[in-house]
Amino acid sequence: MANYKTKTKVLNGVSTFFKVFVIVLFIFPFIWMISISLQTEKEIMTFPATLIPASPQFINYVTAWNKIPFLTFLKNSVVITCT
């Protein structure tokens, strides 16, 4: 009986570890993407790379919004999806 409980606990531990590993594996690219979007060009090119920017540059989002016609792209996506 004790052997069954020990085996169950070990399997539950391995299962939990695997689930957490998969979650981190899927979430990390999104965290990295947001981190890179908030860094300066100089910070992006440094080695080794940093995950947390020294001074977040939210102006990068404004610059991207002004350079690329997102609303046009959104309108095209909606038109294609609805037709």
C-alpha positions as CSV (number, residue, x, y, z in Angstrom):
1,M,0.0,0.0,0.0
2,A,2.8,2.4,0.9
3,N,4.5,1.6,-2.4
4,Y,1.4,2.6,-4.3
5,K,1.2,6.0,-2.5
6,T,4.9,6.7,-3.1
7,K,4.6,5.8,-6.8
8,T,1.5,8.0,-7.1
9,K,3.3,11.0,-5.4
10,V,6.3,10.6,-7.7
11,L,4.1,10.4,-10.8
12,N,2.1,13.5,-9.7
13,G,5.4,15.3,-9.1
14,V,6.8,14.4,-12.5
15,S,3.5,15.3,-14.1
16,T,3.4,18.7,-12.4
17,F,7.0,19.4,-13.4
18,F,6.3,18.5,-17.0
19,K,3.2,20.8,-17.1
20,V,5.1,23.7,-15.6
21,F,8.0,23.1,-18.1
22,V,5.6,23.2,-21.0
23,I,3.8,26.3,-19.8
24,V,7.2,28.1,-19.4
25,L,8.2,26.9,-22.8
26,F,5.1,28.4,-24.4
27,I,5.0,31.6,-22.4
28,F,8.7,32.6,-22.5
29,P,8.7,33.7,-26.2
30,F,5.9,36.2,-25.5
31,I,7.7,37.5,-22.4
32,W,10.9,37.8,-24.6
33,M,8.9,39.6,-27.3
34,I,7.5,42.2,-24.9
35,S,10.9,42.6,-23.3
36,I,12.7,43.2,-26.6
37,S,10.0,45.7,-27.7
38,L,10.7,47.8,-24.7
39,Q,14.5,47.9,-25.1
40,T,16.7,50.4,-27.0
41,E,18.6,49.2,-30.1
42,K,21.8,49.3,-28.0
43,E,20.3,47.0,-25.4
44,I,19.0,44.6,-28.0
45,M,22.4,44.2,-29.5
46,T,24.3,43.6,-26.2
47,F,25.7,40.2,-25.3
48,P,24.6,38.6,-23.1
49,A,21.0,39.6,-23.7
50,T,18.9,41.0,-20.9
51,L,15.4,40.1,-20.1
52,I,14.5,43.2,-18.2
53,P,15.2,46.5,-20.0
54,A,17.2,49.1,-18.0
55,S,14.8,51.9,-19.0
56,P,11.6,50.7,-20.8
57,Q,11.0,52.6,-24.0
58,F,7.3,52.7,-24.5
59,I,7.9,55.2,-27.3
60,N,8.8,52.2,-29.4
61,Y,5.1,51.4,-29.6
62,V,4.2,54.9,-30.7
63,T,6.9,54.8,-33.3
64,A,5.7,51.5,-34.7
65,W,2.0,52.7,-34.7
66,N,3.0,55.8,-36.7
67,K,5.3,54.0,-39.2
68,I,3.0,51.1,-40.1
69,P,-0.7,51.5,-41.1
70,F,-2.1,49.1,-38.5
71,L,-5.7,50.3,-39.1
72,T,-5.4,49.5,-42.8
73,F,-4.1,46.0,-41.9
74,L,-6.9,45.5,-39.4
75,K,-9.5,46.6,-41.9
76,N,-8.1,44.1,-44.5
77,S,-8.1,41.3,-42.0
78,V,-11.7,42.0,-41.1
79,V,-12.8,42.1,-44.7
80,I,-11.0,38.9,-45.6
81,T,-12.4,37.2,-42.5
82,C,-16.0,38.3,-43.1
83,T,-16.1,37.4,-46.8
